[in-house]
Amino acid sequence: MSKTIDNILVVGMGKVGSLVGTLLDQTGFSVTGFDSREVSTGFPTVTGDITSATELGAALKNVDAVVSCLPYHLNRDVAVAAHAAGIHYFDLTEDVPTTKATLELSKTSKGLMAPQCGLAPGFIGIVGSHLTNAFSELRAINLRVGALPQNPTGLLGYAFNWSPEGVVNEYLNDCEVIQNGEAKLVPAMGALETIFIDGLKLEAFTTSGGLGTMCETFAGRVDELNYKTMRYVGHCELMRFFFNELHLKNDRKTAGEILVNAKPPVNDDVVYVHAAVEGVKDGELSRDEFVKAYYPLEIAGERWRAISWTTAASVCAVVEMVANQTLPTSGFLKQEEIPFEAFMETQNGSLYARGAR
């Protein structure tokens, strides 16, 4: 099968971006990194102003695809530049307005517009949609993801291994759900529940963006569809106090700075994925679950955090599938349309089997 992508620009050379470039390079693509600062990687990189349409446009001239690993508020400009260049676009955003803007661009795009290719949204939607295939009727789709320190300290029991801007955005923006068969918006940090994984007690609560486009896809097909973030018990109550009673919800930038200063990244992390689907299967009410814990992996001679490699592997697997035409090469890609088995068979998707416990 012919390959439709050879040259790729990866924008944003943070932890995830540098790993995305490394994985794509190992997969056989010609990769160039683009960042505002000089970085050392195993593939070529260029420096420039990532907020400049002129510089970004110039960097996209000789590539077939771009992967944006930037903070959510910078993705829209990259998507616009990719659309203008007529190339494929991939990102990791959880931001709903950014995704809606990308959807509009896809209506006139020459290449594929594929946002939300990370862990949540992204892999969790692929898993959840896969589970629904066994059911003739659907009652509920419940998706849960938690990126946590293995050895938590303090009352928050957390470490900011992910972008603080992204976490604050998810904790404060309204969440799309389906309740009683109707699509709705509900507040973030709500619907608090207890969940157990291998005997470990966790809590889960609503956060924004994790469902991606699934509410649209499953409208009229399911009574209940929601996404929640998993944390150690007590986290949600403290975050409600932080954002609401201290009014940090009105100053997101300061909120992010305070939180990452209080809870800096740790190397020993774990990513929990819990997807459950209920409905009628073989004429009986049934529930199927996918529950995994993912730990740090050694890749290209370096140890990578679980949140980094699970995010990077997901988008790289999607790029593989588009390059080999397993997935469409134009229009708009919904994560729930990606076949789970084919995803896991890719070079990068197979990391999910290697890193699971």
VENMOPE-V975673 format. One line per field, one symbol per residue. phi: phi as a letter, one per 40 degrees, with the letter a starting at -180 (. if undefined). burial: b if it has 9 or more other ideal C-beta (glycine too) atoms within 8 Angstrom, else e. Layout:
phi: ???
burial: ???
This chain:
phi: .cccbbbbbbbgbcdccccdccccccchccbbcbacbcbbbcbcbbbicccccccccccccbbcabbcbcddcbcdcccccccccgbcbbabcbccdccccccccccbccbcbbcgcccachdcccccccccccbcbbbabbbbbbbbccbcbgccfaaccbdcccccdccbccbcabbfgbcabbccfbfcbcabbfgccbbbacbcgccgbccccbdgbacbaabbccacdhccdccccdccccgcccacccdcccccccbccbccbabcbbbbbbicbfgbcabbbbbabbbdbcbfgbcbdcccccccccccccddccccgcbdbagbbcccccccccdcccccccccccccb
burial: eeebbebbbbbbbeebbbbbbbbbbebebebbbbbeeebebebebeebebeeeebbbebbeebbbbbbbbebebbbbbbbbbbebebbbbbbbbbbebbebbbebbeebebbbbbbbbbbbbbbbbbbbbbbeebeebbbbbbbbbbbbbebeeebbbbbbeebbbbbbbbbbebbbbbeeeeeebebbbeeeebebeeeebbbbbbbbbbbbbbebbeeebbbbbbbbbbbbbbbebbbbbbeeeebbeebeebbbbbbeebeebeebbbbbbbbbbbbbeeeebebbbebbbbbbebeeeebbbbbbbbbbbbbbbbbbbbbbebebeebbbbbebebebbbebebbbbbeebee
